[in-house]
Every structure is written in structure tokens, then in C-alpha cells.
Amino acid sequence: MCAATLLIAAAVTPASADTGADPSPAASAPGSRGVGWAVKDTGREGVESVRFRGLAAVSRGTAWLAGSQGRVLRTADGGRSWQDVSPPGAVAEKLELRDIEAFDGRRAVALSIGEGEASRILRTEDGGATWTEAFRNTDPRAFYDCLTFFDSRHGLAVSDPVDGRFRLLATDDGGRSWRVLPAAGMSQALPGEAGFAASGQCLTASGPRDVWLATGGGAAARVLHSADRGLTWRVADSTVPGGDPARGVFALAFRDRTTGLAVGGDYRTGQASPQAAARTADGGRSWTGAATPPPAYRSGAAWYPYGRTTALAVGPTGTDVTTDAGRTWRQLDTGSFDTVDCAADGGCWAAGEKGRVARLERR
């Protein structure tokens, strides 16, 4: 990160009230010398067998994790200690939680994936002490992948195509209730096209109405955009290779309604993933491949809020950072992560296989 960005970050950021928070996001800005992932010990039994693909960074102090075996963890002190706030019961333990969106340290919405009734949406208002099932899919043709929120009331969840079109659920009460949106405004899916439930980032929103959907598995890896909260969509090919069920765009990150990043590749171990990142400056109407892309498949991406050109991408073989808005990427770390998220106060978190979770810090 350039010196000017660091000075701006230090100047505009208020001190965080979270226990364990750094005094300034400049102390943990991606691309700064000596900054890297500090892996946190959750101290929770059995977590080493859990893969956390769902992550919500509320702040430098507070974060939520959602993963396999129905596990949900939450920290409020920068990762020094973690609470197991998983939904209770034998049925919940079988849920494959792949996405979680949190509004603060008490309110969160989690998505489980799978065919038919395995796809569910759960909601908590008390920090995970209790959970309410807000939606259970009853259509065996549907398979929900990701969810996103525009604000604390309005959100969407997306399923793989049903009758040739991606299916959208919508909520306008913070996730308490959901309804299927009309399919008329959705583009026709390509044969074999689907979303990837790899990081909770195949569906992402920016601002009050704009939302983007990442796809793969078809002849082209595409990005769909809606400017009216999912009622109508336009579609564009990305530069990330498609043409195979294992290839495509796995994650999207938008800094605002025009500037975005797409990352992906081929998720199969040992398979090459050339052109694994792309960028847009026109809201997704067109995409340009990175001049120096990440060296391998990447499943998650996030913008750093205090650097307008700085972002992170993560995957099983490492973390990459860009400081020029996705034109070039360089490797930051070789540890395995599936998802990454940065909070508004500059707190960046990552999570993945074997219960791994980390916060970006100066080391």
C-alpha cells in the first residue's frame, strides 16, 4: 500500500471500541510491510474437522464463522476467545452452512446449502443463543448457494437454475421471512451453469439496490447484474475461463456500484487456473483480466475499506493482495483459506478448512 493510503487510513479512522482492536487500520493494512494473517486458536472442541466457508466481519473485534457440521462461532474480542453459538439439535449438526451475514454482534443470518430441504436460512437476534428457521426449501430442484444484504432489512438468496433460470429469494424484514422473486426478469442460464457455494460470495450487493451474481460450470464464466434488487438482470461474460463444471467465477467483491473484482478458476487440486482474476470499472458491463493474476484458484475476495485500490483474494494455496484495483496481484501468504471479509473499520478476517481463522495484523 502506498504511503498516501496509509496516511489517509490513519487520519480518517476513529478509535474502535472493540476489545482487542488495533488503534488504527493503518497498523494492519494489506500490502503494508510486516502485515500478515495471525491465525487464531478458537479453543473449541472438534473445530479442526470443520470447514468455515461462511464469514462475516463486523469489526476488528467482532466476527462470525459458519461452516460444516452446522457450526457457528463468534468472537467479540479480536479472536482471543470464541463462543460456539451453533444452532442446537441433531438435525442442525448435519447442515452445511456456507454463508453468514451479520449486522452486528447479535444479529446474523446463516444459509445452509443442499438439494431440497437441506437448503435453509436461519436467523438469530441474540448473538446465537437462539436461532429461528426463517426459510426451508421444499422444491427438490432448487439448491441455494449464497445470500447477501443491501442493508439491515433488504436481502437476497440465490439458487442454482430452476426451469432454466437462477431462482432468487428476497426479504425486506431483515431475514425473518423470504419470498421467491418472479423469474421473468432473470436471464436464461447456460447449459450446466450454476453458482459456487465456496465462500458465501457468489452473490454480492453494493449500495441500496445493486447486486451481482457469479457463475461457472457453463461454456462461459459469467457475471449477472441487477440494479433493482433482483427483479431484472443483465449478463456479461467475464475473462475468467469457463467451459468445465469445475471452472468459473467463485467470488465477487464490489467497492461501489461501478468498481468490482471477480476471482475464481478451477477448484480441482493440481489443475491450472490461468486468468483467475478480473476487474470491472463499469458495474460489470465489461471485464478485463488481471495483467498479473493470482497464481492459482481463488475462492474469496474483499476490498480493504481504507484503500480505494487495495483488495485481498484467498484460496486453498494462499492469499494475494492487489494495490492497483486488481490490475496486478502478488502473494501475501501461502496458508489455506476459503473466504475473506473486511469490516468498515478496516478489520480483515479469513477462514477455511480445518477450523482455520485469522485476522490481518502487523507481525
N, C-alpha and C positions, 0 to 999 in steps of 0.2 A: 504494500500500500504506500502511496506517495506521502511525503511529509505534510502536504496541504490537507489531505484527507484526515490524517491523524490529528492535526491541529483543530480542524472543524469538529471532529468527533469529541475531542476533549472539551471544546468550548460550549457545545450545544447540549450536552447531556447532563441532566440533573442527577444528583446522587440517588442511588437506589435504596429503597427501604428494606429490601430483601436481606435476610440474614445470609451471610456468606457471599454477598455480591461484591464484585470488584468495584473500586471507586470510580472508574471510568471505562467506557467501552474501548478507548484507545489502548488500554492495557491488554486487551485480548482481540484486537482486530486481525482478521485473516490477512495473511501476506506480510505481517509485521515480523521483524526479526525475533526469534526466540518464542514465537507463539505456536502452539500445537494442541492436540487433543490430550486432555487429562482424564484418563479413564477412572470412573467412579465405582467403588465397591458398593453394590446395593445392600449387601448383607442379608438378602432374602433367600430362604431355602428353596432349592430346586431351580433357581433362576438360570443356572448355566445350561439348562436344556430348553430355554425359551428363546425364540427369535422375535425381537422387537422391531416390527416394521411400521408401527404407529407411533408418532411422536408429536407432542405439542409443546413448544417452548413459550411459556407465558412471560418469563423474565430471566435475568441471570440467576435468580434464586429459585424459581418455580418451574417445574417441567413435569409432564405426564408421559408415560410409556404405555403402549398397548401391544400385546403380542399373542403368540400361540398359547395353547392351554388356557385360554381365557384370562391371561394375566394382565393386570393393570397395576403399575407402580406410580407413585407420586413423590416428589421432593419439594420442600419449601425452604431449604437452606443451602442451595447451591450444589446439591448432590452429596453432602456429608452424611445424610441419613435419608432413608426411603421408607415409605409406607406401602404395604401391599393392600391395595384398595380394589382387588379383583371382585367382579360380580360373584355372588355365592352360588353354590349348588353344583351337582354333578353335571348337569346339562351345560352350565356356563363354562365348566372346565374343558369342554370339548370345542368351544368356539374358537375360531381362527380370527382373532382381532387384527385387522390390517390398517386401520386408520383411527385416529382420535383427534378431535378438535376441541380445544379448551378456551373458554372465555376468561377464566381466572383460576385461582387455586381451588375453587369449589364447584364450578360448573363445567361439565365436559360432556361430549357426545362421542360415542365409540361405534365403529362399524365392524361387524363380523362378515366374512365372505363365505361363499359356497353356493351350491345349487339349491334351489327351493328354500326351505325353512332354515337352512344354515346361514342365509343372509339375513342379518338382523341389525337394528340400530338401538343402542342402549343410551340412557341419559342419567346423569347424576347432578344433583344440586347441593350436595353436602360433602364434597371432597371425596366421593367414592364410598362413603359409609353405607349408602343405599343406592340401588340402581333400578330404573324403570325401563321396561321394554317398550320403546316407542313405535317400533315397526318390526314386523316379521313377514318376510316374503312368502307368498303362497303360490307363486307361479313357478313351476318346475323349470321353465325355460329361462328364467332370469338368474343372473349371477352378479351381485353388486361388488364393485371394486374399490371405490373411493368416495369420499364426501368432502365438501368444502362449505365455508360460510362467508357471506358478504359482510355480515355484521352479527350482532348477538341474537338477531331474530330470524334472518333470512338465510337459507342454505339449500344445497342440492346434494343428492347422491346419485351415482351413475351405475347402471348395469350394462353388461355386455349386450349386444343387439338381441332384440326380441322382434320377430317378424321383420327382420332386415334393418332395424334402426335401433340405435342406442336408446335405452329407456332411462328417463330421469324422474327422480322423486324430488319434491320440493317441500320445504317447511317455512312458515312465517311466524312461528311461535318458539323459536329457539331450539327446535328439535323435539318438542313434545308430541307433535303429530306430523304425519307425512302424507302426501298425495301424489299420484302418478300424473306427470305433465302430459299434455297432448303430444302425440308423435308427429303431427303434421309438419311442424317446423324443423324437424331433425333431418339431417342429410342421410341418404341411403348408405348403409355400411358396405364395405367391400367384402367379397367372399373371404371368410376366415378372420376378418378384422375384429379386434376386441381391445379392451383396456387391460393394463397390467396392474395387479394388486401387489406391487412390490415395495411401495414406500408411502402410500397414502397421498401421492402427488400426481396421480394421473388426471385429477380434476382440481383446478385451482382458480381462485377468484381474486380480483383486484378492484377495489372501489365498490360502489353500491350496486352495480349491475353487470359488470363484465366477468365472463368465466370462460375458461379454456379446457378442452378435453384432449388428452394424448392417446394415440392409438398405435397398435402394432399388429403383427400377425397376418396382415393383408399384403397385397402387391406393393403398397407404399405405406410408409410410416407417416401418419397424418396428424394435424392439429386442427381441431374444430373450435370455433369461437362463437360465443353468443354475447350480444350487448343488451339483452333484455331478460336476464336471469333465467336463461334456458328455454325460452319459448321458440326462438328461431336461431338457426345456426348457419354459418358459412364454413367452408372447409379449405384447407391448404395442405399441399404436400410439404413435408419437412425435408431436410437434406440427410437426416439420419436414415441409414439403409433399412429397408423392409424386405418383403419377399420370402419370409420364413416365419413360422409360428413363434419362434423364439426371439425374433428381432423387432425393434421398433422404438418408439419414444416411450420411456418409462416414467419420466417426471418432467413437470413444467414448473417454472418459477417466474413470476411477473413482478417487476419493481413498481410498475404503474400500468395504466391501460394500454401503453404502446410498447414498452421495453420488456422483452422476455427472453428466457433461456429454455432450451429443450435438451435433455440428456437421455441416453439410452444405449442401444447397441444390441448385442447378442448375449443373453444371460447364461448360456451354457458354459461351463467351466472349460477353459482352454481354447474357446473359439475367439477368433479375432473380432474386434469391434472398431473398425475404422470409421471416421466421421461420427464419433459418438456424442457430439455436441453441436448445437446450432443456436443461432440468435435471431431475434426479430426486433425491428425498430418501428413497425407499423401495426402493432396489435395482433400479429400473427397472420397478416395477409400474405407475407412472403418471409422466407427463412434463408439465412446464409450460414454455411458451415464454418466452424471454427478453423482459423488458419493453423493453429496448433491445438488439436483436441486432446481430451484426456486419453491416456494410453490404452484404456480398456473400458468395458461395460460399466456404466454408472446408472444407479437406480434412484438417486435423490439429488435435489438441488435446492439452494436457498440463497437469496440476496442478503448481504450484510447491510443493515439499515442506515449506518452512518457513512457508508462509502458508496456513492452512486454507480460506481463501476466495478464493485467488488462482490464476488459470489463464491460459493462453495459447491462442489459436486462430490458425491460419495458413492462407493460401491464395494463389492467384496474384496477388491485388490487395493483399495486405498482411497485417499481424499485428494482432490485437486482444487486449486484456487485460481480464479481469474481476477485481475485488477484492471482489465480493459473491456469490461462488459461482454465477456465471452468470446473475444477475438482470439485470445491465446490462453491456454491453461498450463499450469505447472503443478507437479506433485507436491503435496504438503505432508502426506503421511501414507504409510503402507498398511495400516490396520484395516480390518474388515468392518464396514458399516453399511446398512441398507437405506437409512433415511437421515435427513438433516433438517434442522429448523432453527431460524434465528428470530428472537423476540425483538420487539420495538426498542428495547433499551440496549440492544447490542449483544445480548446473551445468546450464544450459538451452542446447540446441543446436537449430538449424533447418537444413533442406536442401531443395533443389529443383532447378529447371531450370537449364540452362547451367552445371552444376557448382557452383552456389551452396551455400555452407555458412557458417554464422555461429554465434557464441556470444554470449549475452546478457551485456553488460558495461556498466560505467559509462563514459561517453564524455566 
